[in-house]
Amino acid sequence: MRLSRFYDMLEHEFGAAQGRMLAEQTVLGDLGHRTPAQAIDDGEDPKTVWFALCKNQDVPRERWWGPDREPRR
């Protein structure tokens, strides 16, 4: 997952303000007791970070891959 996709999905699922707050302030045990932003800065795969955040926030699994998108042309 690209970092831009991570932030797109974060905004879609949680909204712009809440998504940024979650990324910067939520400490996740699954990420070694780091925030998502810290984990990404440390080089963690954004997909791993996204799944850990979804799990922590009780996002239903069917939404972990984000909204359906039109195929690229």
N, CA, C and O atoms as a Maestro MAE file, in Angstrom:
{
 s_m_m2io_version
 :::
 2.0.0
}

f_m_ct {
 s_m_title
 :::
 protein
 m_atom[292] {
  # First column is atom index #
  i_m_mmod_type
  r_m_x_coord
  r_m_y_coord
  r_m_z_coord
  i_m_residue_number
  s_m_chain_name
  s_m_pdb_residue_name
  s_m_pdb_atom_name
  i_m_atomic_number
  :::
  1 25 0.838 -1.171 0.000 1 A "MET " " N  " 7
  2 3 0.000 0.000 0.000 1 A "MET " " CA " 6
  3 2 0.889 1.242 0.000 1 A "MET " " C  " 6
  4 15 1.854 1.334 0.759 1 A "MET " " O  " 8
  5 25 0.551 2.170 -0.846 2 A "ARG " " N  " 7
  6 3 1.280 3.434 -0.871 2 A "ARG " " CA " 6
  7 2 0.820 4.311 0.288 2 A "ARG " " C  " 6
  8 15 -0.306 4.190 0.770 2 A "ARG " " O  " 8
  9 25 1.699 5.181 0.718 3 A "LEU " " N  " 7
  10 3 1.389 6.077 1.815 3 A "LEU " " CA " 6
  11 2 0.194 6.973 1.476 3 A "LEU " " C  " 6
  12 15 -0.637 7.254 2.340 3 A "LEU " " O  " 8
  13 25 0.109 7.416 0.230 4 A "SER " " N  " 7
  14 3 -1.021 8.260 -0.170 4 A "SER " " CA " 6
  15 2 -2.340 7.501 -0.030 4 A "SER " " C  " 6
  16 15 -3.346 8.088 0.370 4 A "SER " " O  " 8
  17 25 -2.351 6.218 -0.351 5 A "ARG " " N  " 7
  18 3 -3.557 5.395 -0.208 5 A "ARG " " CA " 6
  19 2 -3.935 5.270 1.271 5 A "ARG " " C  " 6
  20 15 -5.112 5.334 1.625 5 A "ARG " " O  " 8
  21 25 -2.931 5.093 2.125 6 A "PHE " " N  " 7
  22 3 -3.171 5.027 3.563 6 A "PHE " " CA " 6
  23 2 -3.929 6.271 4.026 6 A "PHE " " C  " 6
  24 15 -4.939 6.164 4.722 6 A "PHE " " O  " 8
  25 25 -3.441 7.445 3.641 7 A "TYR " " N  " 7
  26 3 -4.076 8.685 4.077 7 A "TYR " " CA " 6
  27 2 -5.443 8.895 3.428 7 A "TYR " " C  " 6
  28 15 -6.333 9.471 4.052 7 A "TYR " " O  " 8
  29 25 -5.625 8.445 2.202 8 A "ASP " " N  " 7
  30 3 -6.941 8.507 1.557 8 A "ASP " " CA " 6
  31 2 -7.955 7.654 2.325 8 A "ASP " " C  " 6
  32 15 -9.076 8.087 2.588 8 A "ASP " " O  " 8
  33 25 -7.543 6.445 2.674 9 A "MET " " N  " 7
  34 3 -8.434 5.536 3.391 9 A "MET " " CA " 6
  35 2 -8.710 6.045 4.807 9 A "MET " " C  " 6
  36 15 -9.827 5.922 5.309 9 A "MET " " O  " 8
  37 25 -7.694 6.612 5.439 10 A "LEU " " N  " 7
  38 3 -7.844 7.177 6.776 10 A "LEU " " CA " 6
  39 2 -8.908 8.278 6.765 10 A "LEU " " C  " 6
  40 15 -9.785 8.316 7.628 10 A "LEU " " O  " 8
  41 25 -8.818 9.167 5.779 11 A "GLU " " N  " 7
  42 3 -9.787 10.253 5.679 11 A "GLU " " CA " 6
  43 2 -11.182 9.732 5.338 11 A "GLU " " C  " 6
  44 15 -12.177 10.216 5.876 11 A "GLU " " O  " 8
  45 25 -11.251 8.760 4.459 12 A "HIS " " N  " 7
  46 3 -12.551 8.208 4.082 12 A "HIS " " CA " 6
  47 2 -13.241 7.533 5.269 12 A "HIS " " C  " 6
  48 15 -14.437 7.726 5.486 12 A "HIS " " O  " 8
  49 25 -12.506 6.761 6.015 13 A "GLU " " N  " 7
  50 3 -13.095 5.995 7.119 13 A "GLU " " CA " 6
  51 2 -13.417 6.872 8.332 13 A "GLU " " C  " 6
  52 15 -14.461 6.696 8.961 13 A "GLU " " O  " 8
  53 25 -12.537 7.807 8.661 14 A "PHE " " N  " 7
  54 3 -12.672 8.550 9.914 14 A "PHE " " CA " 6
  55 2 -12.923 10.045 9.749 14 A "PHE " " C  " 6
  56 15 -13.230 10.727 10.727 14 A "PHE " " O  " 8
  57 25 -12.799 10.564 8.538 15 A "GLY " " N  " 7
  58 3 -12.887 12.006 8.335 15 A "GLY " " CA " 6
  59 2 -11.494 12.617 8.457 15 A "GLY " " C  " 6
  60 15 -10.600 12.026 9.063 15 A "GLY " " O  " 8
  61 25 -11.318 13.791 7.883 16 A "ALA " " N  " 7
  62 3 -9.988 14.412 7.829 16 A "ALA " " CA " 6
  63 2 -9.425 14.707 9.218 16 A "ALA " " C  " 6
  64 15 -8.304 14.306 9.530 16 A "ALA " " O  " 8
  65 25 -10.191 15.401 10.045 17 A "ALA " " N  " 7
  66 3 -9.679 15.814 11.357 17 A "ALA " " CA " 6
  67 2 -9.478 14.624 12.296 17 A "ALA " " C  " 6
  68 15 -8.422 14.488 12.914 17 A "ALA " " O  " 8
  69 25 -10.486 13.771 12.400 18 A "GLN " " N  " 7
  70 3 -10.367 12.629 13.309 18 A "GLN " " CA " 6
  71 2 -9.299 11.655 12.816 18 A "GLN " " C  " 6
  72 15 -8.566 11.085 13.624 18 A "GLN " " O  " 8
  73 25 -9.205 11.460 11.513 19 A "GLY " " N  " 7
  74 3 -8.197 10.561 10.967 19 A "GLY " " CA " 6
  75 2 -6.788 11.005 11.319 19 A "GLY " " C  " 6
  76 15 -5.966 10.195 11.748 19 A "GLY " " O  " 8
  77 25 -6.507 12.289 11.138 20 A "ARG " " N  " 7
  78 3 -5.173 12.817 11.487 20 A "ARG " " CA " 6
  79 2 -4.909 12.680 12.983 20 A "ARG " " C  " 6
  80 15 -3.800 12.341 13.394 20 A "ARG " " O  " 8
  81 25 -5.937 12.946 13.798 21 A "MET " " N  " 7
  82 3 -5.776 12.810 15.238 21 A "MET " " CA " 6
  83 2 -5.463 11.362 15.616 21 A "MET " " C  " 6
  84 15 -4.570 11.105 16.424 21 A "MET " " O  " 8
  85 25 -6.204 10.417 15.024 22 A "LEU " " N  " 7
  86 3 -5.940 9.008 15.306 22 A "LEU " " CA " 6
  87 2 -4.525 8.618 14.909 22 A "LEU " " C  " 6
  88 15 -3.843 7.903 15.643 22 A "LEU " " O  " 8
  89 25 -4.087 9.085 13.753 23 A "ALA " " N  " 7
  90 3 -2.747 8.739 13.267 23 A "ALA " " CA " 6
  91 2 -1.653 9.303 14.166 23 A "ALA " " C  " 6
  92 15 -0.599 8.689 14.326 23 A "ALA " " O  " 8
  93 25 -1.899 10.457 14.744 24 A "GLU " " N  " 7
  94 3 -0.861 11.127 15.530 24 A "GLU " " CA " 6
  95 2 -0.921 10.837 17.029 24 A "GLU " " C  " 6
  96 15 0.071 11.023 17.734 24 A "GLU " " O  " 8
  97 25 -2.084 10.380 17.526 25 A "GLN " " N  " 7
  98 3 -2.223 10.263 18.980 25 A "GLN " " CA " 6
  99 2 -2.579 8.876 19.497 25 A "GLN " " C  " 6
  100 15 -2.477 8.641 20.701 25 A "GLN " " O  " 8
  101 25 -2.987 7.957 18.646 26 A "THR " " N  " 7
  102 3 -3.404 6.636 19.097 26 A "THR " " CA " 6
  103 2 -2.204 5.706 19.182 26 A "THR " " C  " 6
  104 15 -1.587 5.392 18.164 26 A "THR " " O  " 8
  105 25 -1.872 5.269 20.374 27 A "VAL " " N  " 7
  106 3 -0.753 4.353 20.592 27 A "VAL " " CA " 6
  107 2 -1.295 2.931 20.470 27 A "VAL " " C  " 6
  108 15 -2.234 2.549 21.169 27 A "VAL " " O  " 8
  109 25 -0.688 2.153 19.573 28 A "LEU " " N  " 7
  110 3 -1.166 0.803 19.282 28 A "LEU " " CA " 6
  111 2 -0.146 -0.249 19.707 28 A "LEU " " C  " 6
  112 15 1.012 -0.214 19.290 28 A "LEU " " O  " 8
  113 25 -0.592 -1.176 20.538 29 A "GLY " " N  " 7
  114 3 0.277 -2.275 20.958 29 A "GLY " " CA " 6
  115 2 0.752 -3.117 19.790 29 A "GLY " " C  " 6
  116 15 1.884 -3.603 19.788 29 A "GLY " " O  " 8
  117 25 -0.115 -3.293 18.787 30 A "ASP " " N  " 7
  118 3 0.254 -4.086 17.607 30 A "ASP " " CA " 6
  119 2 1.383 -3.439 16.806 30 A "ASP " " C  " 6
  120 15 2.005 -4.090 15.967 30 A "ASP " " O  " 8
  121 25 1.642 -2.173 17.064 31 A "LEU " " N  " 7
  122 3 2.723 -1.460 16.368 31 A "LEU " " CA " 6
  123 2 3.884 -1.161 17.316 31 A "LEU " " C  " 6
  124 15 4.636 -0.209 17.109 31 A "LEU " " O  " 8
  125 25 4.019 -1.974 18.344 32 A "GLY " " N  " 7
  126 3 5.125 -1.783 19.283 32 A "GLY " " CA " 6
  127 2 4.930 -0.560 20.165 32 A "GLY " " C  " 6
  128 15 5.893 0.118 20.524 32 A "GLY " " O  " 8
  129 25 3.687 -0.283 20.510 33 A "HIS " " N  " 7
  130 3 3.335 0.861 21.361 33 A "HIS " " CA " 6
  131 2 3.795 2.177 20.750 33 A "HIS " " C  " 6
  132 15 4.334 3.058 21.420 33 A "HIS " " O  " 8
  133 25 3.552 2.268 19.430 34 A "ARG " " N  " 7
  134 3 3.815 3.506 18.689 34 A "ARG " " CA " 6
  135 2 2.494 3.982 18.097 34 A "ARG " " C  " 6
  136 15 1.540 3.215 17.969 34 A "ARG " " O  " 8
  137 25 2.459 5.254 17.742 35 A "THR " " N  " 7
  138 3 1.310 5.765 17.009 35 A "THR " " CA " 6
  139 2 1.457 5.339 15.546 35 A "THR " " C  " 6
  140 15 2.558 4.999 15.111 35 A "THR " " O  " 8
  141 25 0.364 5.354 14.789 36 A "PRO " " N  " 7
  142 3 0.496 5.064 13.357 36 A "PRO " " CA " 6
  143 2 1.516 5.980 12.673 36 A "PRO " " C  " 6
  144 15 2.309 5.520 11.852 36 A "PRO " " O  " 8
  145 25 1.495 7.261 13.006 37 A "ALA " " N  " 7
  146 3 2.449 8.192 12.391 37 A "ALA " " CA " 6
  147 2 3.894 7.818 12.725 37 A "ALA " " C  " 6
  148 15 4.764 7.869 11.856 37 A "ALA " " O  " 8
  149 25 4.151 7.446 13.972 38 A "GLN " " N  " 7
  150 3 5.500 7.027 14.371 38 A "GLN " " CA " 6
  151 2 5.916 5.756 13.630 38 A "GLN " " C  " 6
  152 15 7.045 5.647 13.153 38 A "GLN " " O  " 8
  153 25 4.995 4.800 13.540 39 A "ALA " " N  " 7
  154 3 5.308 3.540 12.865 39 A "ALA " " CA " 6
  155 2 5.652 3.783 11.397 39 A "ALA " " C  " 6
  156 15 6.603 3.202 10.873 39 A "ALA " " O  " 8
  157 25 4.886 4.633 10.744 40 A "ILE " " N  " 7
  158 3 5.168 4.950 9.338 40 A "ILE " " CA " 6
  159 2 6.510 5.662 9.215 40 A "ILE " " C  " 6
  160 15 7.303 5.353 8.327 40 A "ILE " " O  " 8
  161 25 6.761 6.618 10.111 41 A "ASP " " N  " 7
  162 3 8.053 7.324 10.092 41 A "ASP " " CA " 6
  163 2 9.222 6.371 10.313 41 A "ASP " " C  " 6
  164 15 10.325 6.602 9.818 41 A "ASP " " O  " 8
  165 25 8.969 5.290 11.066 42 A "ASP " " N  " 7
  166 3 10.006 4.287 11.328 42 A "ASP " " CA " 6
  167 2 10.152 3.278 10.190 42 A "ASP " " C  " 6
  168 15 10.991 2.380 10.261 42 A "ASP " " O  " 8
  169 25 9.332 3.424 9.135 43 A "GLY " " N  " 7
  170 3 9.471 2.555 7.970 43 A "GLY " " CA " 6
  171 2 8.509 1.381 7.923 43 A "GLY " " C  " 6
  172 15 8.639 0.514 7.058 43 A "GLY " " O  " 8
  173 25 7.548 1.335 8.832 44 A "GLU " " N  " 7
  174 3 6.564 0.247 8.816 44 A "GLU " " CA " 6
  175 2 5.703 0.359 7.560 44 A "GLU " " C  " 6
  176 15 5.399 1.460 7.102 44 A "GLU " " O  " 8
  177 25 5.317 -0.781 7.011 45 A "ASP " " N  " 7
  178 3 4.457 -0.807 5.835 45 A "ASP " " CA " 6
  179 2 3.120 -0.151 6.172 45 A "ASP " " C  " 6
  180 15 2.484 -0.534 7.155 45 A "ASP " " O  " 8
  181 25 2.678 0.832 5.378 46 A "PRO " " N  " 7
  182 3 1.399 1.488 5.656 46 A "PRO " " CA " 6
  183 2 0.219 0.520 5.746 46 A "PRO " " C  " 6
  184 15 -0.727 0.776 6.491 46 A "PRO " " O  " 8
  185 25 0.258 -0.584 5.003 47 A "LYS " " N  " 7
  186 3 -0.827 -1.566 5.080 47 A "LYS " " CA " 6
  187 2 -0.885 -2.198 6.471 47 A "LYS " " C  " 6
  188 15 -1.970 -2.376 7.024 47 A "LYS " " O  " 8
  189 25 0.259 -2.532 7.030 48 A "THR " " N  " 7
  190 3 0.320 -3.091 8.378 48 A "THR " " CA " 6
  191 2 -0.220 -2.092 9.393 48 A "THR " " C  " 6
  192 15 -0.958 -2.455 10.309 48 A "THR " " O  " 8
  193 25 0.154 -0.841 9.217 49 A "VAL " " N  " 7
  194 3 -0.311 0.227 10.104 49 A "VAL " " CA " 6
  195 2 -1.825 0.392 9.969 49 A "VAL " " C  " 6
  196 15 -2.531 0.503 10.972 49 A "VAL " " O  " 8
  197 25 -2.321 0.408 8.736 50 A "TRP " " N  " 7
  198 3 -3.746 0.568 8.501 50 A "TRP " " CA " 6
  199 2 -4.546 -0.555 9.153 50 A "TRP " " C  " 6
  200 15 -5.541 -0.294 9.828 50 A "TRP " " O  " 8
  201 25 -4.121 -1.798 8.960 51 A "PHE " " N  " 7
  202 3 -4.838 -2.929 9.544 51 A "PHE " " CA " 6
  203 2 -4.818 -2.864 11.072 51 A "PHE " " C  " 6
  204 15 -5.822 -3.177 11.712 51 A "PHE " " O  " 8
  205 25 -3.692 -2.463 11.663 52 A "ALA " " N  " 7
  206 3 -3.616 -2.342 13.123 52 A "ALA " " CA " 6
  207 2 -4.575 -1.262 13.625 52 A "ALA " " C  " 6
  208 15 -5.227 -1.439 14.654 52 A "ALA " " O  " 8
  209 25 -4.660 -0.155 12.907 53 A "LEU " " N  " 7
  210 3 -5.569 0.918 13.298 53 A "LEU " " CA " 6
  211 2 -7.025 0.478 13.148 53 A "LEU " " C  " 6
  212 15 -7.850 0.746 14.021 53 A "LEU " " O  " 8
  213 25 -7.336 -0.190 12.051 54 A "CYS " " N  " 7
  214 3 -8.701 -0.699 11.848 54 A "CYS " " CA " 6
  215 2 -9.103 -1.649 12.965 54 A "CYS " " C  " 6
  216 15 -10.210 -1.563 13.498 54 A "CYS " " O  " 8
  217 25 -8.205 -2.549 13.313 55 A "LYS " " N  " 7
  218 3 -8.474 -3.510 14.388 55 A "LYS " " CA " 6
  219 2 -8.717 -2.778 15.704 55 A "LYS " " C  " 6
  220 15 -9.665 -3.094 16.424 55 A "LYS " " O  " 8
  221 25 -7.881 -1.818 16.017 56 A "ASN " " N  " 7
  222 3 -7.990 -1.071 17.262 56 A "ASN " " CA " 6
  223 2 -9.281 -0.262 17.332 56 A "ASN " " C  " 6
  224 15 -9.868 -0.119 18.405 56 A "ASN " " O  " 8
  225 25 -9.718 0.262 16.208 57 A "GLN " " N  " 7
  226 3 -10.910 1.117 16.171 57 A "GLN " " CA " 6
  227 2 -12.196 0.329 15.866 57 A "GLN " " C  " 6
  228 15 -13.258 0.918 15.668 57 A "GLN " " O  " 8
  229 25 -12.088 -0.995 15.833 58 A "ASP " " N  " 7
  230 3 -13.246 -1.864 15.573 58 A "ASP " " CA " 6
  231 2 -13.942 -1.563 14.249 58 A "ASP " " C  " 6
  232 15 -15.169 -1.605 14.153 58 A "ASP " " O  " 8
  233 25 -13.136 -1.258 13.228 59 A "VAL " " N  " 7
  234 3 -13.681 -1.081 11.885 59 A "VAL " " CA " 6
  235 2 -14.044 -2.468 11.356 59 A "VAL " " C  " 6
  236 15 -13.213 -3.375 11.413 59 A "VAL " " O  " 8
  237 25 -15.251 -2.657 10.848 60 A "PRO " " N  " 7
  238 3 -15.624 -3.979 10.313 60 A "PRO " " CA " 6
  239 2 -14.646 -4.426 9.218 60 A "PRO " " C  " 6
  240 15 -14.233 -3.630 8.376 60 A "PRO " " O  " 8
  241 25 -14.292 -5.694 9.247 61 A "ARG " " N  " 7
  242 3 -13.303 -6.225 8.301 61 A "ARG " " CA " 6
  243 2 -13.644 -5.943 6.841 61 A "ARG " " C  " 6
  244 15 -12.740 -5.772 6.023 61 A "ARG " " O  " 8
  245 25 -14.912 -5.893 6.503 62 A "GLU " " N  " 7
  246 3 -15.275 -5.651 5.107 62 A "GLU " " CA " 6
  247 2 -14.899 -4.231 4.653 62 A "GLU " " C  " 6
  248 15 -14.921 -3.943 3.456 62 A "GLU " " O  " 8
  249 25 -14.555 -3.349 5.594 63 A "ARG " " N  " 7
  250 3 -14.149 -1.990 5.229 63 A "ARG " " CA " 6
  251 2 -12.646 -1.779 5.333 63 A "ARG " " C  " 6
  252 15 -12.166 -0.677 5.065 63 A "ARG " " O  " 8
  253 25 -11.893 -2.803 5.713 64 A "TRP " " N  " 7
  254 3 -10.447 -2.652 5.878 64 A "TRP " " CA " 6
  255 2 -9.735 -2.332 4.568 64 A "TRP " " C  " 6
  256 15 -8.642 -1.768 4.594 64 A "TRP " " O  " 8
  257 25 -10.314 -2.671 3.442 65 A "TRP " " N  " 7
  258 3 -9.662 -2.408 2.153 65 A "TRP " " CA " 6
  259 2 -10.139 -1.108 1.532 65 A "TRP " " C  " 6
  260 15 -9.736 -0.769 0.419 65 A "TRP " " O  " 8
  261 25 -10.989 -0.379 2.232 66 A "GLY " " N  " 7
  262 3 -11.436 0.915 1.758 66 A "GLY " " CA " 6
  263 2 -12.604 0.817 0.798 66 A "GLY " " C  " 6
  264 15 -13.105 -0.268 0.503 66 A "GLY " " O  " 8
  265 25 -13.026 1.978 0.319 67 A "PRO " " N  " 7
  266 3 -14.180 2.010 -0.587 67 A "PRO " " CA " 6
  267 2 -13.822 1.422 -1.950 67 A "PRO " " C  " 6
  268 15 -12.662 1.414 -2.362 67 A "PRO " " O  " 8
  269 25 -14.840 0.936 -2.627 68 A "ASP " " N  " 7
  270 3 -14.626 0.457 -3.990 68 A "ASP " " CA " 6
  271 2 -14.205 1.624 -4.863 68 A "ASP " " C  " 6
  272 15 -14.708 2.739 -4.719 68 A "ASP " " O  " 8
  273 25 -13.295 1.362 -5.750 69 A "ARG " " N  " 7
  274 3 -12.827 2.406 -6.668 69 A "ARG " " CA " 6
  275 2 -12.992 1.917 -8.096 69 A "ARG " " C  " 6
  276 15 -12.952 0.721 -8.384 69 A "ARG " " O  " 8
  277 25 -13.176 2.873 -8.963 70 A "GLU " " N  " 7
  278 3 -13.233 2.569 -10.375 70 A "GLU " " CA " 6
  279 2 -11.860 2.069 -10.836 70 A "GLU " " C  " 6
  280 15 -10.837 2.575 -10.374 70 A "GLU " " O  " 8
  281 25 -11.825 1.084 -11.739 71 A "PRO " " N  " 7
  282 3 -10.532 0.628 -12.247 71 A "PRO " " CA " 6
  283 2 -9.810 1.757 -12.975 71 A "PRO " " C  " 6
  284 15 -10.436 2.576 -13.647 71 A "PRO " " O  " 8
  285 25 -8.495 1.790 -12.836 72 A "ARG " " N  " 7
  286 3 -7.698 2.785 -13.554 72 A "ARG " " CA " 6
  287 2 -7.670 2.463 -15.024 72 A "ARG " " C  " 6
  288 15 -7.651 1.296 -15.416 72 A "ARG " " O  " 8
  289 25 -7.667 3.486 -15.830 73 A "ARG " " N  " 7
  290 3 -7.634 3.285 -17.287 73 A "ARG " " CA " 6
  291 2 -6.269 3.526 -17.825 73 A "ARG " " C  " 6
  292 15 -6.050 3.405 -19.030 73 A "ARG " " O  " 8
  :::
 }
 m_bond[291] {
  # First column is bond index #
  i_m_from
  i_m_to
  i_m_order
  :::
  1 1 2 1
  2 2 3 1
  3 3 4 2
  4 3 5 1
  5 5 6 1
  6 6 7 1
  7 7 8 2
  8 7 9 1
  9 9 10 1
  10 10 11 1
  11 11 12 2
  12 11 13 1
  13 13 14 1
  14 14 15 1
  15 15 16 2
  16 15 17 1
  17 17 18 1
  18 18 19 1
  19 19 20 2
  20 19 21 1
  21 21 22 1
  22 22 23 1
  23 23 24 2
  24 23 25 1
  25 25 26 1
  26 26 27 1
  27 27 28 2
  28 27 29 1
  29 29 30 1
  30 30 31 1
  31 31 32 2
  32 31 33 1
  33 33 34 1
  34 34 35 1
  35 35 36 2
  36 35 37 1
  37 37 38 1
  38 38 39 1
  39 39 40 2
  40 39 41 1
  41 41 42 1
  42 42 43 1
  43 43 44 2
  44 43 45 1
  45 45 46 1
  46 46 47 1
  47 47 48 2
  48 47 49 1
  49 49 50 1
  50 50 51 1
  51 51 52 2
  52 51 53 1
  53 53 54 1
  54 54 55 1
  55 55 56 2
  56 55 57 1
  57 57 58 1
  58 58 59 1
  59 59 60 2
  60 59 61 1
  61 61 62 1
  62 62 63 1
  63 63 64 2
  64 63 65 1
  65 65 66 1
  66 66 67 1
  67 67 68 2
  68 67 69 1
  69 69 70 1
  70 70 71 1
  71 71 72 2
  72 71 73 1
  73 73 74 1
  74 74 75 1
  75 75 76 2
  76 75 77 1
  77 77 78 1
  78 78 79 1
  79 79 80 2
  80 79 81 1
  81 81 82 1
  82 82 83 1
  83 83 84 2
  84 83 85 1
  85 85 86 1
  86 86 87 1
  87 87 88 2
  88 87 89 1
  89 89 90 1
  90 90 91 1
  91 91 92 2
  92 91 93 1
  93 93 94 1
  94 94 95 1
  95 95 96 2
  96 95 97 1
  97 97 98 1
  98 98 99 1
  99 99 100 2
  100 99 101 1
  101 101 102 1
  102 102 103 1
  103 103 104 2
  104 103 105 1
  105 105 106 1
  106 106 107 1
  107 107 108 2
  108 107 109 1
  109 109 110 1
  110 110 111 1
  111 111 112 2
  112 111 113 1
  113 113 114 1
  114 114 115 1
  115 115 116 2
  116 115 117 1
  117 117 118 1
  118 118 119 1
  119 119 120 2
  120 119 121 1
  121 121 122 1
  122 122 123 1
  123 123 124 2
  124 123 125 1
  125 125 126 1
  126 126 127 1
  127 127 128 2
  128 127 129 1
  129 129 130 1
  130 130 131 1
  131 131 132 2
  132 131 133 1
  133 133 134 1
  134 134 135 1
  135 135 136 2
  136 135 137 1
  137 137 138 1
  138 138 139 1
  139 139 140 2
  140 139 141 1
  141 141 142 1
  142 142 143 1
  143 143 144 2
  144 143 145 1
  145 145 146 1
  146 146 147 1
  147 147 148 2
  148 147 149 1
  149 149 150 1
  150 150 151 1
  151 151 152 2
  152 151 153 1
  153 153 154 1
  154 154 155 1
  155 155 156 2
  156 155 157 1
  157 157 158 1
  158 158 159 1
  159 159 160 2
  160 159 161 1
  161 161 162 1
  162 162 163 1
  163 163 164 2
  164 163 165 1
  165 165 166 1
  166 166 167 1
  167 167 168 2
  168 167 169 1
  169 169 170 1
  170 170 171 1
  171 171 172 2
  172 171 173 1
  173 173 174 1
  174 174 175 1
  175 175 176 2
  176 175 177 1
  177 177 178 1
  178 178 179 1
  179 179 180 2
  180 179 181 1
  181 181 182 1
  182 182 183 1
  183 183 184 2
  184 183 185 1
  185 185 186 1
  186 186 187 1
  187 187 188 2
  188 187 189 1
  189 189 190 1
  190 190 191 1
  191 191 192 2
  192 191 193 1
  193 193 194 1
  194 194 195 1
  195 195 196 2
  196 195 197 1
  197 197 198 1
  198 198 199 1
  199 199 200 2
  200 199 201 1
  201 201 202 1
  202 202 203 1
  203 203 204 2
  204 203 205 1
  205 205 206 1
  206 206 207 1
  207 207 208 2
  208 207 209 1
  209 209 210 1
  210 210 211 1
  211 211 212 2
  212 211 213 1
  213 213 214 1
  214 214 215 1
  215 215 216 2
  216 215 217 1
  217 217 218 1
  218 218 219 1
  219 219 220 2
  220 219 221 1
  221 221 222 1
  222 222 223 1
  223 223 224 2
  224 223 225 1
  225 225 226 1
  226 226 227 1
  227 227 228 2
  228 227 229 1
  229 229 230 1
  230 230 231 1
  231 231 232 2
  232 231 233 1
  233 233 234 1
  234 234 235 1
  235 235 236 2
  236 235 237 1
  237 237 238 1
  238 238 239 1
  239 239 240 2
  240 239 241 1
  241 241 242 1
  242 242 243 1
  243 243 244 2
  244 243 245 1
  245 245 246 1
  246 246 247 1
  247 247 248 2
  248 247 249 1
  249 249 250 1
  250 250 251 1
  251 251 252 2
  252 251 253 1
  253 253 254 1
  254 254 255 1
  255 255 256 2
  256 255 257 1
  257 257 258 1
  258 258 259 1
  259 259 260 2
  260 259 261 1
  261 261 262 1
  262 262 263 1
  263 263 264 2
  264 263 265 1
  265 265 266 1
  266 266 267 1
  267 267 268 2
  268 267 269 1
  269 269 270 1
  270 270 271 1
  271 271 272 2
  272 271 273 1
  273 273 274 1
  274 274 275 1
  275 275 276 2
  276 275 277 1
  277 277 278 1
  278 278 279 1
  279 279 280 2
  280 279 281 1
  281 281 282 1
  282 282 283 1
  283 283 284 2
  284 283 285 1
  285 285 286 1
  286 286 287 1
  287 287 288 2
  288 287 289 1
  289 289 290 1
  290 290 291 1
  291 291 292 2
  :::
 }
}
